[in-house]
Amino acid sequence: MHFDLSHMLHALQNFHLTPWKVVGFMGTFMFTGRWFVQLYYTRKYKRVVMPLSFWWMSVSGSALLLAYFVFGKNDSVGILSNFFPVFVSVYNLVMHMRHHGRDEIPDKA
């Protein structure tokens, strides 16, 4: 595989921020950021913790990324890679709320 630095520099110079890219970036930050939230609570309680905010960030990030790939990019790979996580995240959020109840959840954010 040939690595072409000039191609990458050209792409960065021609970068245009569109509203759909903002949606995609927000989804990426939400979906990635959930792991930092999970790490924080695991370290805080010294056991593996999946706080409610983790699941909300999963649902939000997945939905934003799915919207970006469906409407902003029309990319079948992105659609397929984000379609299933939306449903899994919603399912886990519902299960988490049923199991723990709203008053027992460590984070109130």
Gaussian input, Z-matrix of N, CA and C with variables (Angstrom, degrees):
# hf/3-21g

backbone

0 1
 N
 C     1     B1
 C     2     B2     1     A1
 N     3     B3     2     A2     1     D1
 C     4     B4     3     A3     2     D2
 C     5     B5     4     A4     3     D3
 N     6     B6     5     A5     4     D4
 C     7     B7     6     A6     5     D5
 C     8     B8     7     A7     6     D6
 N     9     B9     8     A8     7     D7
 C    10    B10     9     A9     8     D8
 C    11    B11    10    A10     9     D9
 N    12    B12    11    A11    10    D10
 C    13    B13    12    A12    11    D11
 C    14    B14    13    A13    12    D12
 N    15    B15    14    A14    13    D13
 C    16    B16    15    A15    14    D14
 C    17    B17    16    A16    15    D15
 N    18    B18    17    A17    16    D16
 C    19    B19    18    A18    17    D17
 C    20    B20    19    A19    18    D18
 N    21    B21    20    A20    19    D19
 C    22    B22    21    A21    20    D20
 C    23    B23    22    A22    21    D21
 N    24    B24    23    A23    22    D22
 C    25    B25    24    A24    23    D23
 C    26    B26    25    A25    24    D24
 N    27    B27    26    A26    25    D25
 C    28    B28    27    A27    26    D26
 C    29    B29    28    A28    27    D27
 N    30    B30    29    A29    28    D28
 C    31    B31    30    A30    29    D29
 C    32    B32    31    A31    30    D30
 N    33    B33    32    A32    31    D31
 C    34    B34    33    A33    32    D32
 C    35    B35    34    A34    33    D33
 N    36    B36    35    A35    34    D34
 C    37    B37    36    A36    35    D35
 C    38    B38    37    A37    36    D36
 N    39    B39    38    A38    37    D37
 C    40    B40    39    A39    38    D38
 C    41    B41    40    A40    39    D39
 N    42    B42    41    A41    40    D40
 C    43    B43    42    A42    41    D41
 C    44    B44    43    A43    42    D42
 N    45    B45    44    A44    43    D43
 C    46    B46    45    A45    44    D44
 C    47    B47    46    A46    45    D45
 N    48    B48    47    A47    46    D46
 C    49    B49    48    A48    47    D47
 C    50    B50    49    A49    48    D48
 N    51    B51    50    A50    49    D49
 C    52    B52    51    A51    50    D50
 C    53    B53    52    A52    51    D51
 N    54    B54    53    A53    52    D52
 C    55    B55    54    A54    53    D53
 C    56    B56    55    A55    54    D54
 N    57    B57    56    A56    55    D55
 C    58    B58    57    A57    56    D56
 C    59    B59    58    A58    57    D57
 N    60    B60    59    A59    58    D58
 C    61    B61    60    A60    59    D59
 C    62    B62    61    A61    60    D60
 N    63    B63    62    A62    61    D61
 C    64    B64    63    A63    62    D62
 C    65    B65    64    A64    63    D63
 N    66    B66    65    A65    64    D64
 C    67    B67    66    A66    65    D65
 C    68    B68    67    A67    66    D66
 N    69    B69    68    A68    67    D67
 C    70    B70    69    A69    68    D68
 C    71    B71    70    A70    69    D69
 N    72    B72    71    A71    70    D70
 C    73    B73    72    A72    71    D71
 C    74    B74    73    A73    72    D72
 N    75    B75    74    A74    73    D73
 C    76    B76    75    A75    74    D74
 C    77    B77    76    A76    75    D75
 N    78    B78    77    A77    76    D76
 C    79    B79    78    A78    77    D77
 C    80    B80    79    A79    78    D78
 N    81    B81    80    A80    79    D79
 C    82    B82    81    A81    80    D80
 C    83    B83    82    A82    81    D81
 N    84    B84    83    A83    82    D82
 C    85    B85    84    A84    83    D83
 C    86    B86    85    A85    84    D84
 N    87    B87    86    A86    85    D85
 C    88    B88    87    A87    86    D86
 C    89    B89    88    A88    87    D87
 N    90    B90    89    A89    88    D88
 C    91    B91    90    A90    89    D89
 C    92    B92    91    A91    90    D90
 N    93    B93    92    A92    91    D91
 C    94    B94    93    A93    92    D92
 C    95    B95    94    A94    93    D93
 N    96    B96    95    A95    94    D94
 C    97    B97    96    A96    95    D95
 C    98    B98    97    A97    96    D96
 N    99    B99    98    A98    97    D97
 C   100   B100    99    A99    98    D98
 C   101   B101   100   A100    99    D99
 N   102   B102   101   A101   100   D100
 C   103   B103   102   A102   101   D101
 C   104   B104   103   A103   102   D102
 N   105   B105   104   A104   103   D103
 C   106   B106   105   A105   104   D104
 C   107   B107   106   A106   105   D105
 N   108   B108   107   A107   106   D106
 C   109   B109   108   A108   107   D107
 C   110   B110   109   A109   108   D108
 N   111   B111   110   A110   109   D109
 C   112   B112   111   A111   110   D110
 C   113   B113   112   A112   111   D111
 N   114   B114   113   A113   112   D112
 C   115   B115   114   A114   113   D113
 C   116   B116   115   A115   114   D114
 N   117   B117   116   A116   115   D115
 C   118   B118   117   A117   116   D116
 C   119   B119   118   A118   117   D117
 N   120   B120   119   A119   118   D118
 C   121   B121   120   A120   119   D119
 C   122   B122   121   A121   120   D120
 N   123   B123   122   A122   121   D121
 C   124   B124   123   A123   122   D122
 C   125   B125   124   A124   123   D123
 N   126   B126   125   A125   124   D124
 C   127   B127   126   A126   125   D125
 C   128   B128   127   A127   126   D126
 N   129   B129   128   A128   127   D127
 C   130   B130   129   A129   128   D128
 C   131   B131   130   A130   129   D129
 N   132   B132   131   A131   130   D130
 C   133   B133   132   A132   131   D131
 C   134   B134   133   A133   132   D132
 N   135   B135   134   A134   133   D133
 C   136   B136   135   A135   134   D134
 C   137   B137   136   A136   135   D135
 N   138   B138   137   A137   136   D136
 C   139   B139   138   A138   137   D137
 C   140   B140   139   A139   138   D138
 N   141   B141   140   A140   139   D139
 C   142   B142   141   A141   140   D140
 C   143   B143   142   A142   141   D141
 N   144   B144   143   A143   142   D142
 C   145   B145   144   A144   143   D143
 C   146   B146   145   A145   144   D144
 N   147   B147   146   A146   145   D145
 C   148   B148   147   A147   146   D146
 C   149   B149   148   A148   147   D147
 N   150   B150   149   A149   148   D148
 C   151   B151   150   A150   149   D149
 C   152   B152   151   A151   150   D150
 N   153   B153   152   A152   151   D151
 C   154   B154   153   A153   152   D152
 C   155   B155   154   A154   153   D153
 N   156   B156   155   A155   154   D154
 C   157   B157   156   A156   155   D155
 C   158   B158   157   A157   156   D156
 N   159   B159   158   A158   157   D157
 C   160   B160   159   A159   158   D158
 C   161   B161   160   A160   159   D159
 N   162   B162   161   A161   160   D160
 C   163   B163   162   A162   161   D161
 C   164   B164   163   A163   162   D162
 N   165   B165   164   A164   163   D163
 C   166   B166   165   A165   164   D164
 C   167   B167   166   A166   165   D165
 N   168   B168   167   A167   166   D166
 C   169   B169   168   A168   167   D167
 C   170   B170   169   A169   168   D168
 N   171   B171   170   A170   169   D169
 C   172   B172   171   A171   170   D170
 C   173   B173   172   A172   171   D171
 N   174   B174   173   A173   172   D172
 C   175   B175   174   A174   173   D173
 C   176   B176   175   A175   174   D174
 N   177   B177   176   A176   175   D175
 C   178   B178   177   A177   176   D176
 C   179   B179   178   A178   177   D177
 N   180   B180   179   A179   178   D178
 C   181   B181   180   A180   179   D179
 C   182   B182   181   A181   180   D180
 N   183   B183   182   A182   181   D181
 C   184   B184   183   A183   182   D182
 C   185   B185   184   A184   183   D183
 N   186   B186   185   A185   184   D184
 C   187   B187   186   A186   185   D185
 C   188   B188   187   A187   186   D186
 N   189   B189   188   A188   187   D187
 C   190   B190   189   A189   188   D188
 C   191   B191   190   A190   189   D189
 N   192   B192   191   A191   190   D190
 C   193   B193   192   A192   191   D191
 C   194   B194   193   A193   192   D192
 N   195   B195   194   A194   193   D193
 C   196   B196   195   A195   194   D194
 C   197   B197   196   A196   195   D195
 N   198   B198   197   A197   196   D196
 C   199   B199   198   A198   197   D197
 C   200   B200   199   A199   198   D198
 N   201   B201   200   A200   199   D199
 C   202   B202   201   A201   200   D200
 C   203   B203   202   A202   201   D201
 N   204   B204   203   A203   202   D202
 C   205   B205   204   A204   203   D203
 C   206   B206   205   A205   204   D204
 N   207   B207   206   A206   205   D205
 C   208   B208   207   A207   206   D206
 C   209   B209   208   A208   207   D207
 N   210   B210   209   A209   208   D208
 C   211   B211   210   A210   209   D209
 C   212   B212   211   A211   210   D210
 N   213   B213   212   A212   211   D211
 C   214   B214   213   A213   212   D212
 C   215   B215   214   A214   213   D213
 N   216   B216   215   A215   214   D214
 C   217   B217   216   A216   215   D215
 C   218   B218   217   A217   216   D216
 N   219   B219   218   A218   217   D217
 C   220   B220   219   A219   218   D218
 C   221   B221   220   A220   219   D219
 N   222   B222   221   A221   220   D220
 C   223   B223   222   A222   221   D221
 C   224   B224   223   A223   222   D222
 N   225   B225   224   A224   223   D223
 C   226   B226   225   A225   224   D224
 C   227   B227   226   A226   225   D225
 N   228   B228   227   A227   226   D226
 C   229   B229   228   A228   227   D227
 C   230   B230   229   A229   228   D228
 N   231   B231   230   A230   229   D229
 C   232   B232   231   A231   230   D230
 C   233   B233   232   A232   231   D231
 N   234   B234   233   A233   232   D232
 C   235   B235   234   A234   233   D233
 C   236   B236   235   A235   234   D234
 N   237   B237   236   A236   235   D235
 C   238   B238   237   A237   236   D236
 C   239   B239   238   A238   237   D237
 N   240   B240   239   A239   238   D238
 C   241   B241   240   A240   239   D239
 C   242   B242   241   A241   240   D240
 N   243   B243   242   A242   241   D241
 C   244   B244   243   A243   242   D242
 C   245   B245   244   A244   243   D243
 N   246   B246   245   A245   244   D244
 C   247   B247   246   A246   245   D245
 C   248   B248   247   A247   246   D246
 N   249   B249   248   A248   247   D247
 C   250   B250   249   A249   248   D248
 C   251   B251   250   A250   249   D249
 N   252   B252   251   A251   250   D250
 C   253   B253   252   A252   251   D251
 C   254   B254   253   A253   252   D252
 N   255   B255   254   A254   253   D253
 C   256   B256   255   A255   254   D254
 C   257   B257   256   A256   255   D255
 N   258   B258   257   A257   256   D256
 C   259   B259   258   A258   257   D257
 C   260   B260   259   A259   258   D258
 N   261   B261   260   A260   259   D259
 C   262   B262   261   A261   260   D260
 C   263   B263   262   A262   261   D261
 N   264   B264   263   A263   262   D262
 C   265   B265   264   A264   263   D263
 C   266   B266   265   A265   264   D264
 N   267   B267   266   A266   265   D265
 C   268   B268   267   A267   266   D266
 C   269   B269   268   A268   267   D267
 N   270   B270   269   A269   268   D268
 C   271   B271   270   A270   269   D269
 C   272   B272   271   A271   270   D270
 N   273   B273   272   A272   271   D271
 C   274   B274   273   A273   272   D272
 C   275   B275   274   A274   273   D273
 N   276   B276   275   A275   274   D274
 C   277   B277   276   A276   275   D275
 C   278   B278   277   A277   276   D276
 N   279   B279   278   A278   277   D277
 C   280   B280   279   A279   278   D278
 C   281   B281   280   A280   279   D279
 N   282   B282   281   A281   280   D280
 C   283   B283   282   A282   281   D281
 C   284   B284   283   A283   282   D282
 N   285   B285   284   A284   283   D283
 C   286   B286   285   A285   284   D284
 C   287   B287   286   A286   285   D285
 N   288   B288   287   A287   286   D286
 C   289   B289   288   A288   287   D287
 C   290   B290   289   A289   288   D288
 N   291   B291   290   A290   289   D289
 C   292   B292   291   A291   290   D290
 C   293   B293   292   A292   291   D291
 N   294   B294   293   A293   292   D292
 C   295   B295   294   A294   293   D293
 C   296   B296   295   A295   294   D294
 N   297   B297   296   A296   295   D295
 C   298   B298   297   A297   296   D296
 C   299   B299   298   A298   297   D297
 N   300   B300   299   A299   298   D298
 C   301   B301   300   A300   299   D299
 C   302   B302   301   A301   300   D300
 N   303   B303   302   A302   301   D301
 C   304   B304   303   A303   302   D302
 C   305   B305   304   A304   303   D303
 N   306   B306   305   A305   304   D304
 C   307   B307   306   A306   305   D305
 C   308   B308   307   A307   306   D306
 N   309   B309   308   A308   307   D307
 C   310   B310   309   A309   308   D308
 C   311   B311   310   A310   309   D309
 N   312   B312   311   A311   310   D310
 C   313   B313   312   A312   311   D311
 C   314   B314   313   A313   312   D312
 N   315   B315   314   A314   313   D313
 C   316   B316   315   A315   314   D314
 C   317   B317   316   A316   315   D315
 N   318   B318   317   A317   316   D316
 C   319   B319   318   A318   317   D317
 C   320   B320   319   A319   318   D318
 N   321   B321   320   A320   319   D319
 C   322   B322   321   A321   320   D320
 C   323   B323   322   A322   321   D321
 N   324   B324   323   A323   322   D322
 C   325   B325   324   A324   323   D323
 C   326   B326   325   A325   324   D324

   B1=1.4489
   B2=1.5321
   B3=1.3044
   B4=1.4566
   B5=1.5247
   B6=1.3171
   B7=1.4511
   B8=1.5149
   B9=1.3203
   B10=1.4601
   B11=1.5227
   B12=1.3353
   B13=1.4538
   B14=1.5226
   B15=1.3155
   B16=1.4609
   B17=1.5352
   B18=1.3314
   B19=1.4633
   B20=1.5349
   B21=1.3383
   B22=1.4634
   B23=1.5283
   B24=1.3100
   B25=1.4610
   B26=1.5255
   B27=1.3228
   B28=1.4643
   B29=1.5308
   B30=1.3260
   B31=1.4591
   B32=1.5300
   B33=1.3267
   B34=1.4642
   B35=1.5312
   B36=1.3109
   B37=1.4621
   B38=1.5285
   B39=1.3016
   B40=1.4627
   B41=1.5283
   B42=1.3253
   B43=1.4642
   B44=1.5246
   B45=1.3257
   B46=1.4589
   B47=1.5164
   B48=1.3207
   B49=1.4532
   B50=1.5293
   B51=1.3143
   B52=1.4636
   B53=1.5302
   B54=1.3197
   B55=1.4718
   B56=1.5375
   B57=1.3201
   B58=1.4661
   B59=1.5228
   B60=1.3203
   B61=1.4687
   B62=1.5201
   B63=1.3206
   B64=1.4704
   B65=1.5243
   B66=1.3320
   B67=1.4688
   B68=1.5306
   B69=1.3255
   B70=1.4611
   B71=1.5165
   B72=1.3314
   B73=1.4656
   B74=1.5269
   B75=1.3258
   B76=1.4683
   B77=1.5315
   B78=1.3245
   B79=1.4602
   B80=1.5177
   B81=1.3153
   B82=1.4649
   B83=1.5241
   B84=1.3317
   B85=1.4584
   B86=1.5234
   B87=1.3327
   B88=1.4654
   B89=1.5310
   B90=1.3255
   B91=1.4635
   B92=1.5237
   B93=1.3255
   B94=1.4643
   B95=1.5201
   B96=1.3269
   B97=1.4536
   B98=1.5082
   B99=1.3100
   B100=1.4664
   B101=1.5210
   B102=1.3392
   B103=1.4607
   B104=1.5251
   B105=1.3149
   B106=1.4644
   B107=1.5266
   B108=1.3271
   B109=1.4633
   B110=1.5206
   B111=1.3167
   B112=1.4677
   B113=1.5260
   B114=1.3143
   B115=1.4610
   B116=1.5280
   B117=1.3301
   B118=1.4696
   B119=1.5303
   B120=1.3394
   B121=1.4546
   B122=1.5252
   B123=1.3012
   B124=1.4586
   B125=1.5295
   B126=1.3112
   B127=1.4737
   B128=1.5266
   B129=1.3090
   B130=1.4656
   B131=1.5303
   B132=1.3392
   B133=1.4605
   B134=1.5277
   B135=1.3372
   B136=1.4697
   B137=1.5286
   B138=1.3270
   B139=1.4704
   B140=1.5257
   B141=1.3106
   B142=1.4592
   B143=1.5214
   B144=1.3294
   B145=1.4593
   B146=1.5229
   B147=1.3230
   B148=1.4651
   B149=1.5222
   B150=1.3342
   B151=1.4671
   B152=1.5250
   B153=1.3066
   B154=1.4534
   B155=1.5217
   B156=1.3244
   B157=1.4690
   B158=1.5277
   B159=1.3385
   B160=1.4638
   B161=1.5279
   B162=1.3347
   B163=1.4601
   B164=1.5164
   B165=1.3336
   B166=1.4693
   B167=1.5259
   B168=1.3240
   B169=1.4675
   B170=1.5249
   B171=1.3341
   B172=1.4667
   B173=1.5257
   B174=1.3286
   B175=1.4657
   B176=1.5225
   B177=1.3253
   B178=1.4672
   B179=1.5240
   B180=1.3350
   B181=1.4665
   B182=1.5091
   B183=1.3241
   B184=1.4675
   B185=1.5207
   B186=1.3347
   B187=1.4631
   B188=1.5291
   B189=1.3333
   B190=1.4661
   B191=1.5255
   B192=1.3268
   B193=1.4664
   B194=1.5241
   B195=1.3109
   B196=1.4590
   B197=1.5316
   B198=1.3246
   B199=1.4712
   B200=1.5208
   B201=1.3301
   B202=1.4702
   B203=1.5257
   B204=1.3311
   B205=1.4643
   B206=1.5247
   B207=1.3264
   B208=1.4670
   B209=1.5274
   B210=1.3220
   B211=1.4647
   B212=1.5242
   B213=1.3197
   B214=1.4625
   B215=1.5073
   B216=1.3083
   B217=1.4639
   B218=1.5168
   B219=1.3270
   B220=1.4697
   B221=1.5268
   B222=1.3354
   B223=1.4621
   B224=1.5234
   B225=1.3222
   B226=1.4663
   B227=1.5262
   B228=1.3170
   B229=1.4646
   B230=1.5283
   B231=1.3238
   B232=1.4537
   B233=1.5195
   B234=1.3245
   B235=1.4668
   B236=1.5194
   B237=1.3237
   B238=1.4667
   B239=1.5217
   B240=1.3254
   B241=1.4605
   B242=1.5258
   B243=1.3262
   B244=1.4630
   B245=1.5190
   B246=1.3176
   B247=1.4658
   B248=1.5268
   B249=1.3068
   B250=1.4649
   B251=1.5277
   B252=1.3465
   B253=1.4772
   B254=1.5265
   B255=1.3338
   B256=1.4665
   B257=1.5280
   B258=1.3180
   B259=1.4600
   B260=1.5277
   B261=1.3157
   B262=1.4618
   B263=1.5239
   B264=1.3210
   B265=1.4619
   B266=1.5187
   B267=1.3308
   B268=1.4660
   B269=1.5223
   B270=1.3219
   B271=1.4640
   B272=1.5268
   B273=1.3373
   B274=1.4602
   B275=1.5243
   B276=1.3094
   B277=1.4633
   B278=1.5284
   B279=1.3164
   B280=1.4671
   B281=1.5266
   B282=1.3214
   B283=1.4596
   B284=1.5301
   B285=1.3098
   B286=1.4646
   B287=1.5236
   B288=1.3123
   B289=1.4642
   B290=1.5313
   B291=1.3104
   B292=1.4710
   B293=1.5240
   B294=1.3268
   B295=1.4588
   B296=1.5174
   B297=1.3011
   B298=1.4552
   B299=1.5254
   B300=1.2909
   B301=1.4563
   B302=1.5200
   B303=1.2863
   B304=1.4712
   B305=1.5212
   B306=1.3271
   B307=1.4632
   B308=1.5217
   B309=1.3367
   B310=1.4538
   B311=1.5161
   B312=1.3037
   B313=1.4496
   B314=1.5210
   B315=1.3454
   B316=1.4599
   B317=1.5194
   B318=1.3081
   B319=1.4772
   B320=1.5037
   B321=1.2889
   B322=1.4633
   B323=1.5194
   B324=1.3266
   B325=1.4622
   B326=1.4946
   A1=108.25
   A2=116.04
   A3=121.82
   A4=109.47
   A5=116.54
   A6=122.28
   A7=108.67
   A8=116.84
   A9=121.58
   A10=109.27
   A11=116.24
   A12=121.89
   A13=111.45
   A14=118.16
   A15=120.22
   A16=111.41
   A17=116.19
   A18=120.02
   A19=110.38
   A20=116.45
   A21=120.85
   A22=110.64
   A23=117.90
   A24=121.21
   A25=111.20
   A26=116.40
   A27=120.81
   A28=110.74
   A29=116.72
   A30=121.04
   A31=110.76
   A32=117.33
   A33=120.37
   A34=111.67
   A35=117.13
   A36=120.62
   A37=111.43
   A38=116.88
   A39=121.36
   A40=112.98
   A41=116.08
   A42=120.43
   A43=109.85
   A44=115.82
   A45=121.93
   A46=108.25
   A47=115.50
   A48=120.34
   A49=108.85
   A50=115.37
   A51=121.70
   A52=108.36
   A53=117.62
   A54=119.11
   A55=112.76
   A56=117.04
   A57=118.64
   A58=112.20
   A59=117.69
   A60=119.61
   A61=110.29
   A62=117.23
   A63=120.39
   A64=109.48
   A65=117.15
   A66=121.42
   A67=109.62
   A68=116.86
   A69=121.17
   A70=112.88
   A71=116.96
   A72=120.50
   A73=111.10
   A74=117.04
   A75=120.26
   A76=110.16
   A77=116.50
   A78=120.27
   A79=111.78
   A80=116.38
   A81=120.64
   A82=110.84
   A83=117.21
   A84=120.36
   A85=111.89
   A86=117.11
   A87=120.39
   A88=110.98
   A89=115.51
   A90=119.86
   A91=111.07
   A92=117.62
   A93=121.26
   A94=110.87
   A95=116.49
   A96=121.27
   A97=114.44
   A98=116.82
   A99=119.78
   A100=111.19
   A101=117.34
   A102=120.15
   A103=111.56
   A104=117.40
   A105=120.16
   A106=110.60
   A107=117.18
   A108=121.77
   A109=109.30
   A110=116.57
   A111=121.08
   A112=110.35
   A113=118.09
   A114=122.26
   A115=110.63
   A116=116.39
   A117=120.65
   A118=111.08
   A119=117.04
   A120=120.20
   A121=112.44
   A122=117.96
   A123=120.28
   A124=110.01
   A125=116.70
   A126=120.27
   A127=110.66
   A128=117.34
   A129=121.84
   A130=111.36
   A131=116.73
   A132=120.96
   A133=113.57
   A134=116.46
   A135=122.91
   A136=112.84
   A137=114.58
   A138=123.30
   A139=106.37
   A140=116.92
   A141=120.25
   A142=109.36
   A143=115.34
   A144=121.82
   A145=107.94
   A146=115.07
   A147=121.30
   A148=106.76
   A149=117.68
   A150=119.94
   A151=111.84
   A152=114.75
   A153=120.74
   A154=111.38
   A155=117.73
   A156=120.92
   A157=111.81
   A158=117.72
   A159=121.17
   A160=109.93
   A161=116.09
   A162=119.82
   A163=111.45
   A164=117.59
   A165=119.63
   A166=110.45
   A167=116.52
   A168=119.86
   A169=110.64
   A170=117.35
   A171=121.44
   A172=110.92
   A173=115.81
   A174=120.33
   A175=110.27
   A176=116.63
   A177=120.86
   A178=111.71
   A179=116.07
   A180=120.04
   A181=112.21
   A182=117.05
   A183=120.69
   A184=111.56
   A185=116.55
   A186=120.09
   A187=111.40
   A188=116.69
   A189=120.01
   A190=111.24
   A191=116.59
   A192=119.70
   A193=111.31
   A194=116.91
   A195=119.79
   A196=110.14
   A197=117.05
   A198=120.50
   A199=110.81
   A200=116.50
   A201=120.03
   A202=110.97
   A203=116.63
   A204=119.32
   A205=112.94
   A206=118.19
   A207=120.48
   A208=110.71
   A209=117.17
   A210=120.94
   A211=114.15
   A212=116.83
   A213=119.94
   A214=114.17
   A215=117.28
   A216=120.92
   A217=112.95
   A218=117.14
   A219=122.83
   A220=110.26
   A221=114.14
   A222=122.27
   A223=109.16
   A224=116.28
   A225=120.55
   A226=112.32
   A227=119.00
   A228=121.19
   A229=109.57
   A230=116.67
   A231=120.67
   A232=112.25
   A233=116.20
   A234=120.20
   A235=109.80
   A236=117.12
   A237=120.79
   A238=111.94
   A239=117.60
   A240=119.47
   A241=112.61
   A242=118.69
   A243=121.13
   A244=113.65
   A245=117.88
   A246=121.51
   A247=111.01
   A248=116.74
   A249=121.15
   A250=112.51
   A251=120.14
   A252=119.30
   A253=114.23
   A254=118.85
   A255=120.05
   A256=109.60
   A257=116.85
   A258=120.47
   A259=112.00
   A260=116.97
   A261=120.33
   A262=110.01
   A263=117.23
   A264=120.70
   A265=111.92
   A266=117.53
   A267=120.67
   A268=110.06
   A269=117.00
   A270=121.14
   A271=110.79
   A272=116.95
   A273=120.48
   A274=111.83
   A275=117.91
   A276=121.46
   A277=110.19
   A278=117.27
   A279=121.07
   A280=110.12
   A281=117.32
   A282=120.99
   A283=111.33
   A284=116.66
   A285=121.66
   A286=110.01
   A287=116.63
   A288=120.73
   A289=111.19
   A290=117.95
   A291=121.08
   A292=110.85
   A293=116.17
   A294=121.21
   A295=112.27
   A296=116.89
   A297=120.63
   A298=113.75
   A299=117.36
   A300=119.39
   A301=109.80
   A302=116.33
   A303=120.30
   A304=112.78
   A305=119.67
   A306=121.51
   A307=113.70
   A308=118.31
   A309=120.97
   A310=113.40
   A311=118.80
   A312=122.31
   A313=109.53
   A314=118.04
   A315=120.87
   A316=114.94
   A317=119.25
   A318=119.24
   A319=108.96
   A320=116.52
   A321=122.33
   A322=111.53
   A323=117.71
   A324=121.38
   A325=111.95
   D1=130.65
   D2=-178.57
   D3=-91.21
   D4=126.28
   D5=179.07
   D6=-93.58
   D7=117.19
   D8=-176.10
   D9=-113.33
   D10=98.51
   D11=-178.67
   D12=-64.78
   D13=-35.16
   D14=-179.18
   D15=-64.46
   D16=-34.05
   D17=177.00
   D18=-63.92
   D19=-42.45
   D20=179.19
   D21=-66.32
   D22=-43.06
   D23=178.82
   D24=-63.50
   D25=-40.02
   D26=177.63
   D27=-62.62
   D28=-41.95
   D29=179.19
   D30=-64.21
   D31=-39.66
   D32=178.73
   D33=-68.51
   D34=-36.20
   D35=178.99
   D36=-68.47
   D37=-31.28
   D38=-177.93
   D39=-97.67
   D40=16.85
   D41=-179.71
   D42=-68.95
   D43=130.18
   D44=177.26
   D45=-125.20
   D46=123.92
   D47=179.10
   D48=-83.02
   D49=117.00
   D50=178.84
   D51=-109.11
   D52=163.56
   D53=176.58
   D54=-57.57
   D55=-36.98
   D56=179.21
   D57=-70.75
   D58=-31.56
   D59=174.77
   D60=-67.23
   D61=-36.64
   D62=175.78
   D63=-60.92
   D64=-43.51
   D65=176.83
   D66=-59.76
   D67=-45.90
   D68=179.34
   D69=-62.52
   D70=-42.79
   D71=178.47
   D72=-65.97
   D73=-40.43
   D74=177.94
   D75=-62.15
   D76=-42.73
   D77=177.50
   D78=-62.42
   D79=-41.69
   D80=179.11
   D81=-63.87
   D82=-44.55
   D83=179.75
   D84=-65.98
   D85=-38.65
   D86=177.72
   D87=-66.30
   D88=-47.57
   D89=-175.84
   D90=-67.58
   D91=-36.62
   D92=177.60
   D93=-77.09
   D94=-40.03
   D95=-177.48
   D96=-62.90
   D97=-24.16
   D98=-179.71
   D99=-60.61
   D100=-30.54
   D101=179.63
   D102=-71.17
   D103=-31.37
   D104=175.43
   D105=-70.03
   D106=-36.51
   D107=175.40
   D108=-63.51
   D109=-47.01
   D110=-179.89
   D111=-61.98
   D112=-42.47
   D113=178.85
   D114=-62.78
   D115=-43.06
   D116=179.23
   D117=-57.96
   D118=-49.64
   D119=-177.90
   D120=-70.28
   D121=-33.35
   D122=176.74
   D123=-65.15
   D124=-42.45
   D125=177.96
   D126=-68.60
   D127=-38.73
   D128=-178.43
   D129=-63.94
   D130=-44.77
   D131=-176.87
   D132=-96.46
   D133=-1.35
   D134=177.79
   D135=55.47
   D136=35.44
   D137=173.20
   D138=-159.15
   D139=162.85
   D140=-179.23
   D141=-69.13
   D142=122.42
   D143=-178.14
   D144=-129.86
   D145=132.80
   D146=173.86
   D147=-114.18
   D148=88.45
   D149=-175.92
   D150=-68.02
   D151=162.08
   D152=-179.85
   D153=-57.32
   D154=-36.65
   D155=179.64
   D156=-62.20
   D157=-29.96
   D158=176.50
   D159=-59.35
   D160=-45.35
   D161=-177.08
   D162=-72.94
   D163=-36.79
   D164=176.20
   D165=-63.79
   D166=-41.20
   D167=178.19
   D168=-66.58
   D169=-35.24
   D170=177.22
   D171=-63.43
   D172=-48.14
   D173=179.95
   D174=-63.10
   D175=-48.72
   D176=-178.33
   D177=-62.29
   D178=-48.53
   D179=-179.37
   D180=-62.30
   D181=-44.83
   D182=179.26
   D183=-63.04
   D184=-43.04
   D185=-179.51
   D186=-65.35
   D187=-42.05
   D188=178.12
   D189=-64.18
   D190=-43.79
   D191=178.74
   D192=-65.45
   D193=-39.62
   D194=177.84
   D195=-63.31
   D196=-43.82
   D197=177.83
   D198=-60.80
   D199=-42.56
   D200=178.87
   D201=-60.20
   D202=-47.79
   D203=-177.00
   D204=-72.52
   D205=-27.21
   D206=178.25
   D207=-79.59
   D208=-51.40
   D209=-171.97
   D210=-98.04
   D211=-36.98
   D212=-175.14
   D213=-85.65
   D214=-35.35
   D215=-173.24
   D216=-116.79
   D217=-28.60
   D218=-175.06
   D219=53.23
   D220=55.60
   D221=-176.11
   D222=-114.09
   D223=112.40
   D224=-175.66
   D225=-63.69
   D226=-33.73
   D227=178.75
   D228=-65.87
   D229=-45.59
   D230=178.49
   D231=-64.58
   D232=-37.94
   D233=178.47
   D234=-63.13
   D235=-49.17
   D236=-178.88
   D237=-64.97
   D238=-36.27
   D239=-177.54
   D240=-76.55
   D241=-15.11
   D242=-179.92
   D243=-114.11
   D244=-8.67
   D245=-178.65
   D246=-67.55
   D247=-52.32
   D248=-177.02
   D249=-66.23
   D250=-43.88
   D251=-179.67
   D252=-58.63
   D253=-29.00
   D254=177.68
   D255=-60.44
   D256=-47.67
   D257=-178.20
   D258=-68.82
   D259=-40.01
   D260=178.55
   D261=-64.46
   D262=-41.91
   D263=179.70
   D264=-65.44
   D265=-41.70
   D266=177.38
   D267=-63.48
   D268=-44.82
   D269=178.52
   D270=-58.89
   D271=-48.09
   D272=-179.52
   D273=-65.39
   D274=-35.44
   D275=176.52
   D276=-63.23
   D277=-46.33
   D278=178.95
   D279=-62.89
   D280=-45.41
   D281=179.85
   D282=-63.47
   D283=-40.31
   D284=178.92
   D285=-61.87
   D286=-45.68
   D287=-178.48
   D288=-67.71
   D289=-37.01
   D290=177.38
   D291=-66.32
   D292=-43.37
   D293=-174.28
   D294=-73.62
   D295=-44.18
   D296=-173.25
   D297=-93.35
   D298=-28.20
   D299=-173.88
   D300=74.05
   D301=154.61
   D302=-175.35
   D303=-68.00
   D304=-31.59
   D305=-174.77
   D306=-80.60
   D307=-17.91
   D308=-176.17
   D309=-95.32
   D310=-2.51
   D311=-173.99
   D312=-78.47
   D313=130.22
   D314=-173.78
   D315=-60.94
   D316=-36.21
   D317=-178.48
   D318=-104.30
   D319=137.04
   D320=-178.56
   D321=-102.48
   D322=8.98
   D323=-178.31
   D324=-77.62

